[in-house]
Structure formats: C-alpha cells, structure tokens
C-alpha cells in the first residue's frame, strides 16, 4: 500500500564541472565584448576625425553655452549671442573660414578654422511682460437706458437724484492678441446729462459716494463724499429756445385742435409749458405728445374723471445734453467698485431730468429723495448720464525669445555636422509670462 505522505524531491544544483565550464565561457564572452567595444570606439574616433573633430568641438561648445544660457538670441543666420547667468555675453560669428568667439571681456579668439559655412536657426517662444501704463481720454462709465417712452422728473429745492455706476475693470485686447488689458484707475472730468430744462437761480451739486451695491444708487451707509462740484442752475439751460415745438410755437395748434390752454411762466425764455389738456382718451394724449415731440412730466397729474382726461402738467421740448466740466473735482476711482453720483438742488430753481418708462425698483440704478432730511430710496425709472475723463490702463509687451538653436556647419572640404540645443531657461517655462526676455535680471547666486 503506497505511503499517504509524498516524498520531497531534493533541490536542484550545479555540479563542479558545470560551474567550471560556465566560468570559462563567461570569461571568453567578456574578452570578446571588450574587444568589440574597443573596435567600436576606435571606429567612432576615426569617423569623428573624418568630419573634423575641431568643428565638432566648436559645435559642442556652442550647444553647451546655449543649453545653460540665461538668454540667447540669433540676430542673423551667422551670428549667435549667449548671455550666461551672470549677464556675461559671448558672441559667436563666422568670419571668412573661421568661427570667431568674442568673450565677455571683449577678447576674440578663433574657435575653429577651415569652415565653409555656419548657420544658426532659432525656434522662439512668446514672452509677455508688463509695459508702461497708458493714459487715455474716454467714457469712464455710462448708464444708457432705452428711451422707449421718454418722460421727465422735476427735481426741486432740497431734492436729490442719484444714479449708481461701476467702472469696467477690463478694456479687452490692445497690442497683444488674447491679452486683456486692465483698468488701473479712472478720473471723471466731465458729466453729460440729458435734460429738458434747468431754471431758477439755485445751484446743482454733484457728489460721488461709494454705493450700497453695484447698480444701486444709494450711498453706502456712513460713507463720506469722495468729491463734489457745484454749478449754477443757469448752466443747465439747453440751447433749444428756437426748437420748432417750443410751447410758444405750438400754442395755436394745440388750442385749435385740442382745446388746450397753454401757460408759460417765463415767456422770455423759460421752456416750461403748463398745459391743461382736455382730451377724450389716453390715445389722444399720446398723440399730442408724439406729434409735438413733447415730454410728459412724471409728477403733477390728476385724472379727475373716468371718461375724459383732464391732466395738468408740464410738457417740454426734446432733450438737450448738458456737458459739465468737472476736472479736478473728483479723485481717481477704482475699477470694479460700486459708486453713486448724487445730484442735489439747492435754492430757488429746478431741473427737469429725462427718464425712461417705468422699471422695477430692483432693476433701477436710480435713487431719489424729496429733501435733505430724508434718505435716498430706489426709484422705478432710469435716466442716462455719461461720465467721461481719463483712465489709466495696463499695457503688455510681447517678444519672441529664442528657445532652441540649430547649428549647421559645413567644412571647406564639404563635410557636414549639425547640433541642436534648447535654452533651459525658456523650454521649462510654458507660461508666456515666465521664461526670460532680454534685460531680465538673472537669479541671485
């Protein structure tokens, strides 16, 4: 009966004879390999001599300098400039049949002779650097609502209107494609405001405050004025006295066709026309406004009956834009920050500011108050204002810097040799804002 336990097989091993044979064969193979390697090295040396080792040495030296350069340039096909990490410059060039090297100390020496031609080819990488800041005159900020149905808001003594604005921080591409220049700061030097009328002997003061939030006309609680400028109301009289639809010119037409009574407070120049309209429908009222290019004052109306419009209010000729010089009144403002321009009336007089039709208060950039004792609250209309002046923007300088140099040499005897080397300081930095441009200081040792 076979045993239930399997017998273990002894471990295999080499005999003494096998070890001696293997050692002998290994020694013979090593001798053969050494002999073959020596023959290969001798063949390579002979080949290098055939293509002029002096020229290969020159190429190797130039390739090494390029590889470890801080900055390299190829200004022409026969000239190579290499700056090392201590800003020491070496220049290689071909002069007749010689490769000349001008060393950092100004001394020149012959690197190789018997050269038929030597050419350098460069592959470049774009590098970007900050240029000098640029100042330009432009529109700083503007609110430009679409006047689908223009009206007007009258601002009287003690009342204020405010409109929120934000200065854009990006101006887009300028000299370098795909690089957006940034606004550093802006100064408001003029205000353009569409008005229907300014009358009286009072004054208008413009102030700029930090705003509650972007697009919000209310000043930030507790914020101080950043600057102010005051103008007499006489500066706001638009030059529309001869407007063909001035109330004086349309008196007879309105009276004959619509039974309108026209009262003008100041026949010698005031543009406020107090119209007492007696029209049958709202459509008739709209027809009057459109036909004579008049603006309806937002306040002061009274619809006394349900079947007939008996509205009383001011109706004014078309808009004139008043341009106000505010140079020196306001400090440099920061882009991307919410500001509000507050316009306040003081004294005997009023302004009629052109507005749009109603919008939701949450969408409006306008805030208003009836007098200085009240707070500015969001309104449900918009008006246009254009702030112009100077802004300072960044500029970018782009340059193509050598990242790889190929060197092709032909001896006077027609033999050829080539080398290529990458500039480590460039090829390891893909970001165009990195790498090295001429004039960049080398790293501290």
Beta strands, then each sheet from edge to edge (+ up, - down):
strand 1: 71-76
strand 2: 79-83
strand 3: 89-95
strand 4: 98-102
strand 5: 108-112
strand 6: 115-130
strand 7: 134-143
strand 8: 151-155
strand 9: 160-166
strand 10: 170-173
strand 11: 180-200
strand 12: 203-210
strand 13: 227-232
strand 14: 261-264
strand 15: 273-279
strand 16: 295-297
strand 17: 309-316
strand 18: 320-325
strand 19: 338-346
strand 20: 349-355
strand 21: 366-369
strand 22: 377-378
strand 23: 385-393
strand 24: 396-411
strand 25: 416-422
sheet 1: 1+ 2- 3+ 4- 5+
sheet 2: 6+ 24- 25+
sheet 3: 7+ 23- 11+ 10-
sheet 4: 7+ 23- 11+ 18-
sheet 5: 7+ 23- 11+ 20- 8+ 16+ 17- 15+ 14-
sheet 6: 13+ 12- 19+ 9- 21+ 22-
end
